[in-house]
């Protein structure tokens, strides 16, 4: 039982925020989702959750493959459009001026203008209630050449990625730390946080 007046209790809800915003391509359609996440590193897997009545839900069940396209600041407006318009009514690739390229593993359409694309094959569909969760194995990952440094390392910090927080889109802020920074030496901290 909560004994402090420092917290206000709310009804159970989808309160976890911020979350990544992504565009998922399946067939010739694009859907914007904020309910996507990594679920396993070996094998690499992720999940997306989609409402049963959405046009993409049917496509995902039929095709059993999709691509997660990460969202950068320069395509945020098109991303919103792909979330509020239905693929039943409009060709979102055409309306948004997106270029289709195709993944080498699944053959699914990807958004060229996205800074990174993650090809997935559905392994399991879990019915949850308002949404079904599509658990998928990651079979291919692609990133823009501009994200790589001269040593060949990919830096997603250069991608100007967008997050979603309670109905609003946000750019990511300054770097506060890195994995292990709480125990890093002063020399490592200085080198890593000088960005």
Secondary structure, 3 states (H helix, E strand, C coil): CCCCCCCCCCCCCCCCCCEECEEEEECCEEEEECCEEEEEECCEEEEEEEECCCHHHHHHHHHCEEEEEECEHHHHHHHHHHHHCCCCCCCHHHHHCCCEEECCCCCCEEECCCCEEEEEEEEEEEECCCEEEEEEEEEEEEECHHHECCCCCECHHHHCEEEEECCEEEECCCCCCCCCHHHCCHHHHHHHCCC
